[in-house]
């Protein structure tokens, strides 16, 4: 069921317009995804790119997944978005 669900998520992502945000499986491993989020225009982060890795649990979606990111920079980026 997990792999079937991940394939459905991939199909759904292909339909979405996420603008400059990227997210896709890393190579042949459906449980590790790579993505990027650009810094917001008009901020000190404009032109920057935040890279993330999403590690899906073996029993996804029943168990939370892990997101690995440039934490300090991402936290600053999120703070800018929320103000």
C-alpha positions as CSV (number, residue, x, y, z in Angstrom):
1,X,0.0,0.0,0.0
2,X,2.8,2.4,0.8
3,X,4.4,2.2,-2.7
4,X,1.0,2.6,-4.3
5,X,0.4,5.7,-2.3
6,X,3.8,7.2,-3.1
7,X,3.1,6.6,-6.9
8,X,-0.2,8.4,-6.4
9,X,1.6,11.3,-4.7
10,X,4.0,11.5,-7.6
11,X,1.2,11.6,-10.1
12,X,-0.6,14.3,-8.1
13,X,2.7,16.4,-7.9
14,X,3.0,16.3,-11.7
15,X,-0.5,17.9,-12.0
16,X,0.3,20.7,-9.5
17,X,1.8,24.1,-10.5
18,X,4.3,24.6,-7.6
19,X,6.0,27.5,-9.3
20,X,9.7,27.5,-8.6
21,X,9.4,24.9,-5.7
22,X,10.7,21.5,-6.6
23,X,10.0,18.1,-5.0
24,X,10.7,14.7,-6.5
25,X,12.0,11.2,-5.6
26,X,15.7,10.9,-5.5
27,X,16.7,8.4,-8.2
28,X,15.2,5.0,-7.8
29,X,14.5,5.3,-4.1
30,X,10.8,6.3,-3.6
31,X,11.4,6.8,0.1
32,X,13.9,9.7,-0.3
33,X,12.8,12.8,-2.0
34,X,14.8,16.0,-2.8
35,X,13.4,19.4,-3.1
36,X,14.2,23.1,-3.2
37,X,12.4,26.3,-2.1
38,X,13.5,29.6,-3.4
39,X,14.0,32.6,-1.2
40,X,11.1,35.1,-1.4
41,X,11.4,38.0,-3.7
42,X,12.0,41.3,-2.1
43,X,13.6,39.7,1.0
44,X,17.2,39.3,2.0
45,X,16.8,35.7,0.8
46,X,15.9,36.6,-2.7
47,X,18.1,34.6,-5.1
48,X,18.8,32.0,-2.5
49,X,17.6,28.4,-2.7
50,X,16.9,26.2,0.3
51,X,17.5,22.5,-0.4
52,X,15.5,19.9,1.5
53,X,15.5,16.1,1.7
54,X,12.2,14.3,2.7
55,X,12.6,10.8,4.0
56,X,9.4,8.9,3.9
57,X,8.7,6.3,6.6
58,X,8.5,2.7,5.5
59,X,4.8,2.7,6.5
60,X,4.0,6.2,5.0
61,X,1.5,7.8,5.3
62,X,0.6,6.3,8.6
63,X,3.9,7.5,10.2
64,X,5.3,11.0,10.0
65,X,8.1,11.6,7.5
66,X,11.3,13.3,8.2
67,X,12.4,16.6,6.5
68,X,16.1,17.4,6.6
69,X,17.0,21.0,5.7
70,X,19.5,23.7,6.1
71,X,17.7,24.3,9.5
72,X,19.2,27.7,10.5
73,X,18.6,29.2,7.1
74,X,15.2,27.6,6.7
75,X,14.1,28.9,10.1
76,X,15.1,32.4,9.1
77,X,13.3,32.0,5.8
78,X,10.1,30.9,7.5
79,X,10.4,33.8,10.0
80,X,10.5,36.2,7.0
81,X,7.4,34.5,5.5
82,X,5.4,34.7,8.7
83,X,6.1,38.4,9.5
